[in-house]
Amino acid sequence: MKAEIEGVILAGGKSSRMGQNKSLVLLDKKPLIKHIFSRMKNQVEIVRINTNEPLSIFSKSIQFKDMLPGQLGPASGILSGLNQAKSDWVQFCPNDTPFFPTNLVAKLSAYIDEKNPKIILPISNGRLEPVFLLCHKYLEDDLKKFISSGERKLEIWIRSNNFQTVNFKEKEAFININTMTDLQAI
């Protein structure tokens, strides 16, 4: 039986390098987050958005804030997404990577039963892509303890758990847009 998987777009960051809310920056006349949402909605049961600044272009019912104060980075958004989840598995994706693979969830979820991992994530160009993790809700308490200890680096937390990597050969798939220069280059 195929696992039910929910999707969470991580859009709770400060967008400091962009100088404005990154989610709303236009790419091909469409807000950046709409590109992400479109790719994600075809791969999961439901898509929610972790944002600390509500986005009027989406229903409030699918948006939620970090459960921990202080904008503690992607780890806090992932913790909040696991807390919101109704399903056992949640696929995370940042709000600034509009070309992520349209088969991301299918490729990652194929490993759910293989070695019983609790985290499955892409590796691209020899690099882990930690904010694209497919994560089991079971790890919510573990992540909360990790964050409470003062740690923020997702890769450290991932490596401390039972995880599986999946190789993606698409070189451009995980390119993110952090600045207006990045946006213009795309």
C-alpha positions in Angstrom: 0.0 0.0 0.0 1.4 3.4 -0.9 1.8 5.8 2.0 -0.2 9.0 2.2 2.1 11.9 1.9 1.4 15.5 2.7 3.5 18.4 1.4 4.8 21.5 3.2 6.4 24.5 1.5 8.9 26.1 3.8 8.3 29.9 3.4 8.9 31.1 6.9 12.3 32.7 6.3 13.3 36.3 6.6 14.2 36.7 2.8 16.9 39.1 3.9 19.1 38.5 0.9 16.2 39.2 -1.4 15.1 42.3 0.4 11.4 41.4 0.2 9.2 38.4 0.7 10.8 35.9 -1.6 7.5 34.0 -2.0 5.9 36.9 -3.8 8.8 37.8 -6.2 7.6 37.2 -9.7 9.1 34.6 -12.0 7.5 34.5 -15.5 4.8 36.9 -14.2 3.8 34.5 -11.4 4.7 34.6 -7.7 7.6 32.3 -7.0 5.7 30.3 -4.4 2.9 29.6 -7.0 5.5 27.7 -9.1 6.5 25.6 -6.1 2.8 25.0 -5.1 1.9 23.8 -8.7 4.8 21.3 -8.7 4.0 20.1 -5.2 0.2 19.7 -5.5 0.6 17.1 -8.2 2.8 14.9 -6.0 1.1 14.8 -2.6 -2.3 14.5 -0.9 -2.4 18.1 0.4 -0.1 21.0 0.4 0.3 23.4 3.4 2.5 26.4 3.6 4.7 27.3 6.6 4.9 31.1 6.6 5.3 33.6 9.3 3.8 36.3 7.0 0.4 35.2 5.7 0.1 35.1 1.9 -3.1 36.6 0.6 -2.8 34.5 -2.6 -3.5 31.3 -0.7 -6.3 30.3 1.6 -5.5 30.9 5.3 -6.6 27.3 6.0 -3.5 25.9 4.5 -1.0 28.3 6.1 0.6 28.0 9.5 3.3 29.8 11.5 6.3 28.3 13.2 5.4 26.8 16.5 8.6 28.1 18.1 9.2 31.8 18.3 12.2 33.6 16.8 12.4 32.4 13.2 14.8 29.6 13.9 15.2 28.6 10.3 14.1 25.6 8.2 14.4 23.2 11.2 11.6 25.1 12.9 9.5 25.1 9.8 10.0 21.3 9.5 9.1 20.8 13.1 5.9 22.9 12.7 5.0 20.9 9.5 5.4 17.6 11.3 3.2 19.0 14.1 0.5 20.0 11.6 0.6 16.7 9.6 -2.3 14.3 9.7 -0.4 11.6 7.7 2.7 9.8 8.8 4.9 11.2 6.0 5.6 14.8 5.0 7.5 16.0 2.0 9.2 19.3 2.6 10.3 21.8 -0.1 11.6 25.4 0.1 9.8 28.3 -1.4 12.7 29.3 -3.7 13.4 26.3 -5.9 10.9 26.5 -8.8 12.5 23.7 -10.9 12.5 20.8 -8.3 11.8 17.4 -9.9 8.2 16.7 -10.8 8.9 13.1 -9.7 10.6 14.1 -6.4 8.0 12.4 -4.1 7.7 9.3 -6.3 11.4 8.7 -6.2 11.8 9.4 -2.5 8.8 7.5 -1.4 9.9 4.4 -3.3 12.3 3.9 -0.4 9.8 4.1 2.5 9.6 0.3 2.9 13.2 -0.6 1.7 15.2 -0.1 4.9 12.5 1.5 7.1 14.2 5.0 7.1 12.5 7.8 8.9 14.1 10.4 6.6 14.6 10.1 2.8 16.2 13.0 0.9 17.8 13.8 -2.4 21.5 14.0 -3.1 22.4 16.0 -6.2 25.9 16.8 -7.5 27.3 14.9 -4.5 25.4 17.2 -2.1 22.6 16.5 0.3 19.5 18.5 -0.2 18.2 18.7 3.4 15.3 21.0 3.0 13.8 18.5 0.4 13.4 15.8 3.0 10.6 13.3 3.1 10.2 12.8 6.8 8.2 10.6 9.1 6.0 12.3 11.7 7.5 10.0 14.3 10.6 12.3 14.4 8.7 15.4 15.6 9.8 15.0 19.3 13.4 14.2 18.3 13.6 17.3 16.1 12.1 19.5 18.9 14.8 18.2 21.3 17.5 18.9 18.7 16.3 22.5 18.2 15.9 23.0 22.0 19.5 22.0 22.4 20.5 25.1 20.4 21.3 23.2 17.1 19.9 24.5 13.8 21.9 22.7 11.1 19.5 20.2 9.5 22.2 18.0 8.1 23.5 17.2 11.7 20.0 16.2 12.7 19.4 14.1 9.6 22.7 12.2 10.1 21.7 11.4 13.7 18.6 9.5 12.4 17.9 6.5 10.2 18.0 8.2 6.8 18.2 7.2 3.1 19.5 9.3 0.2 18.3 9.1 -3.4 20.5 10.3 -6.2 19.0 12.9 -8.6 21.0 13.6 -11.8 19.1 16.8 -12.8 21.8 19.4 -12.3 19.5 22.4 -12.3 16.6 20.9 -10.3 17.7 22.1 -6.8 18.9 25.6 -7.8 17.4 28.2 -5.4 16.7 31.8 -5.8 18.0 33.9 -3.0 18.7 37.3 -4.6 17.4 39.4 -7.4 20.6 38.6 -9.2 19.7 34.8 -9.0 16.3 35.6 -10.3 17.6 37.6 -13.2 20.0 34.8 -14.1 17.1 32.4 -14.3 
